[in-house]
């Protein structure tokens, strides 16, 4: 049987925790932008599950910047 995919909400929370130290080093304004990045990703959990990428931050960034016309950003 294949591997079970961990719920994206757990992946998102875990990834946010990994970047906690980085966030603390940001200015207040940048911390708010950083928080918005993760908050917006919550609205796209289905897309995150389907991607099931080994690097969760890449999934989060693709969710945030995916709808934009500049799709070559990640290539």
C-alpha contacts under 8 A as a table, 3 or more apart, distances in Angstrom:
res1	aa1	res2	aa2	distance
5	X	49	X	7.51
5	X	52	X	7.13
6	X	10	X	6.91
6	X	11	X	6.87
7	X	10	X	5.45
7	X	11	X	6.53
7	X	49	X	6.97
8	X	11	X	4.82
8	X	12	X	5.91
8	X	45	X	5.90
8	X	46	X	7.91
8	X	48	X	6.09
8	X	49	X	5.58
9	X	12	X	5.05
9	X	13	X	6.23
9	X	42	X	7.06
9	X	45	X	6.84
10	X	13	X	5.14
10	X	14	X	6.06
11	X	14	X	5.11
11	X	15	X	6.03
11	X	56	X	6.89
12	X	15	X	5.17
12	X	16	X	6.10
12	X	38	X	7.40
12	X	41	X	7.95
12	X	42	X	7.78
12	X	56	X	7.32
12	X	60	X	7.94
13	X	16	X	5.11
13	X	17	X	6.25
14	X	17	X	5.12
14	X	18	X	6.37
15	X	18	X	5.02
15	X	19	X	6.51
15	X	56	X	6.70
15	X	57	X	6.92
16	X	19	X	5.31
16	X	20	X	6.37
16	X	38	X	7.23
17	X	20	X	5.08
18	X	21	X	7.44
19	X	22	X	5.25
19	X	23	X	6.19
20	X	23	X	5.08
20	X	24	X	6.36
21	X	24	X	5.21
21	X	25	X	6.79
22	X	25	X	5.40
22	X	26	X	6.94
23	X	26	X	5.35
23	X	31	X	5.94
23	X	34	X	7.24
24	X	27	X	8.00
24	X	31	X	7.52
26	X	29	X	7.90
26	X	30	X	5.68
26	X	31	X	5.69
27	X	30	X	5.15
27	X	31	X	6.03
28	X	31	X	5.02
28	X	32	X	6.36
29	X	32	X	5.24
29	X	33	X	6.49
30	X	33	X	4.96
30	X	34	X	6.03
31	X	34	X	4.95
31	X	35	X	6.11
32	X	35	X	5.05
32	X	36	X	6.21
33	X	36	X	5.03
33	X	37	X	6.35
34	X	37	X	5.18
34	X	38	X	6.83
35	X	38	X	5.38
35	X	39	X	6.06
36	X	39	X	4.82
36	X	40	X	5.89
37	X	40	X	5.47
37	X	41	X	6.45
37	X	60	X	7.72
37	X	61	X	7.88
37	X	64	X	6.75
38	X	41	X	5.08
38	X	42	X	6.74
38	X	60	X	7.19
39	X	42	X	5.46
39	X	43	X	7.55
40	X	43	X	5.62
40	X	44	X	7.43
40	X	64	X	7.04
41	X	44	X	5.38
41	X	45	X	6.84
41	X	60	X	5.93
41	X	63	X	6.26
41	X	64	X	6.63
42	X	45	X	5.64
44	X	47	X	5.48
44	X	48	X	6.40
44	X	63	X	6.93
45	X	48	X	4.91
45	X	49	X	6.16
46	X	49	X	5.19
46	X	50	X	6.36
47	X	50	X	5.19
47	X	51	X	6.29
47	X	63	X	7.53
48	X	51	X	5.23
48	X	52	X	6.29
48	X	59	X	6.21
48	X	60	X	7.40
48	X	63	X	7.45
49	X	52	X	5.21
51	X	59	X	6.88
52	X	56	X	7.82
52	X	59	X	7.75
53	X	56	X	6.06
53	X	58	X	7.48
53	X	59	X	6.34
55	X	58	X	5.63
55	X	59	X	6.97
56	X	59	X	5.11
56	X	60	X	6.33
57	X	60	X	4.96
57	X	61	X	6.11
58	X	61	X	5.09
58	X	62	X	6.04
59	X	62	X	5.09
59	X	63	X	6.17
60	X	63	X	5.13
60	X	64	X	6.30
61	X	64	X	5.03
61	X	65	X	5.98
61	X	66	X	7.70
62	X	65	X	5.23
62	X	66	X	4.88
62	X	74	X	7.83
63	X	66	X	5.28
63	X	67	X	7.56
64	X	67	X	7.40
65	X	68	X	5.68
65	X	71	X	7.97
66	X	69	X	7.97
66	X	71	X	6.44
67	X	71	X	7.90
68	X	71	X	6.52
70	X	73	X	6.00
71	X	74	X	6.93
72	X	75	X	5.29
